[in-house]
Each structure stands twice: as structure tokens, then as C-alpha cells.
Amino acid sequence: MELKLGYQELIAQAMAEIETLPLGQAKQYLEDDNTAFVDIRDVRELEREGVIPGAFHAPRGMLEFWVDPASPYYKPIFGEGKRLVLYCASAWRSALATQALQKMGVPKVCHLEGGFNAWKKAEFPVAEKTSKAHSA
């Protein structure tokens, strides 16, 4: 099967349209009350690898629904006017997600250069994500 557009082209197009936040600058925003880090990885990745301290988890598959105030799944954090710094493992999913939110009209949205893998490699702060207890 030959695709009209492969994943590499999709990512390249997204990267040309969005803001990529350099790692060092992103680290400075950790303590900024007007910035929200948004982790779009699968919950198993968070549990296995850890998270950026204070990050809000929004699974990639639900992101557009959580962002839209007209959606029954809307999450208020997305309407607070904060700078949104999206990230995934290696900045591929976050590039596509940032592009989607930008197309939706979300202001002040960007993604993390290199993703969480680059964050960890730079030895920036990482917090543990604990599993939710299952109730009987």
C-alpha cells in the first residue's frame, strides 16, 4: 500500500507550523503558574518512565475532546488561558497534537523539543507517576 502522506511528512508539516519550545526554556517554565505541561503519552508510559513534575495527563486519543468547551469531556485546565506545553516521548505525537490544537484555535500552545526522552537525558526533574488504586 502506498500512502499519499506518510508519518514523516505529517510531522514535518506540523513542525513547520508550530512552536517548538527549547528544553532549557521549558525548564524555566516549571515554576510558572501561567504554564501547564501536558503529557499526552499513554498512561503505561507515564508509570514506566515518570513525568515532568506537575504535568497534567491528557491521553492523545482524548486531547481534542478535553480541549473543546462544547465537548462533554471538556477539562477546565484547557480554558484557563495558560501557555500549554505538550509533550510525548520523542516529540512526534506532540507535534501533531500541537498542530491540531492550533487549528482548533487554542492560543499559546507549543510542544517540547525532543519530548520526554530529551528531558530525561538532560537530567531535568522527573516525578514518579503512581498507578491509581483499583476499588473493589
C-alpha positions in Angstrom: 0.0 0.0 0.0 1.3 3.4 -0.9 0.2 6.3 1.2 -0.4 9.8 0.0 1.3 11.2 3.0 3.5 9.3 5.5 4.1 10.0 9.1 7.4 11.7 8.5 5.7 14.2 6.1 2.9 14.7 8.6 5.4 15.5 11.3 7.5 17.8 9.1 4.3 19.7 8.1 3.3 20.1 11.7 6.8 21.2 12.8 6.7 23.9 10.1 3.5 25.3 11.6 4.0 25.1 15.3 6.2 26.4 18.1 8.8 24.1 19.5 9.9 25.1 23.0 13.7 24.5 23.6 14.4 22.3 26.6 16.2 25.0 28.6 13.4 27.4 28.2 10.8 24.8 29.1 12.6 24.0 32.3 12.3 27.7 33.3 8.5 27.4 32.9 8.3 24.6 35.5 7.6 27.1 38.3 5.4 29.4 36.1 1.8 29.5 37.2 0.8 30.6 33.7 2.2 27.5 32.1 0.7 24.0 32.1 2.8 21.0 30.9 0.5 18.5 29.2 1.7 14.9 28.9 -0.1 13.2 26.0 1.6 9.8 26.4 -0.2 6.6 27.2 -0.6 6.1 31.0 1.7 3.0 30.9 4.5 5.2 29.6 4.0 7.6 32.5 4.0 4.8 35.0 7.2 3.2 33.4 9.2 6.4 32.7 7.9 9.1 35.1 6.6 12.5 34.3 7.6 16.1 34.3 6.6 17.4 37.8 3.2 18.9 37.9 2.3 17.8 34.4 -1.4 17.3 33.5 -2.0 13.9 31.8 -4.3 14.2 28.7 -4.1 11.0 26.6 -3.5 11.7 22.9 -6.7 10.0 21.9 -8.8 12.3 24.1 -7.0 15.6 23.7 -9.2 17.4 21.2 -12.3 16.3 23.2 -10.8 17.5 26.5 -9.9 20.9 24.9 -13.3 21.8 23.3 -15.7 23.5 25.8 -18.6 22.1 23.7 -17.5 18.5 24.4 -19.0 16.6 27.2 -15.4 15.5 28.0 -14.1 19.1 28.4 -11.4 19.7 31.1 -11.3 23.2 32.6 -7.5 23.4 32.6 -7.6 24.0 28.9 -9.7 27.1 29.3 -7.6 28.8 31.9 -5.6 30.8 29.4 -2.3 29.2 30.3 0.6 28.5 28.0 0.2 24.8 27.1 3.4 22.8 26.6 2.5 19.5 25.1 5.0 16.6 25.2 5.2 12.9 24.4 8.2 10.6 24.3 10.1 12.0 21.3 8.1 15.0 20.1 6.3 13.3 17.2 2.9 12.8 18.8 3.2 16.2 20.5 4.0 17.9 17.2 0.8 16.5 15.6 -1.2 17.3 18.7 0.0 20.9 18.9 -0.8 21.4 15.3 -4.4 20.0 15.9 -4.9 22.3 18.9 -3.6 25.3 16.9 -6.0 24.5 14.1 -8.8 24.4 16.7 -7.9 27.9 17.8 -6.2 27.2 21.1 -3.9 30.1 21.9 -0.4 29.8 23.4 0.2 26.1 22.6 3.6 24.7 21.9 5.5 21.4 22.3 8.6 20.3 24.0 11.8 20.0 21.9 12.9 16.3 21.9 10.0 15.2 24.1 10.3 13.5 27.5 13.2 11.4 26.3 15.3 14.6 25.8 14.1 16.0 29.1 15.3 12.9 30.9 18.6 12.8 29.0 19.2 16.4 30.1 18.7 15.2 33.7 15.8 17.7 34.3 13.4 16.9 37.2 11.3 13.8 36.8 8.4 12.7 39.1 7.0 9.3 39.6 3.6 8.5 38.2 1.8 6.1 40.6 -0.9 3.7 39.5 -4.4 4.5 40.7 -5.7 2.1 43.2 -8.5 -0.1 42.0 -11.6 -0.1 44.1 -13.5 -3.3 44.7 
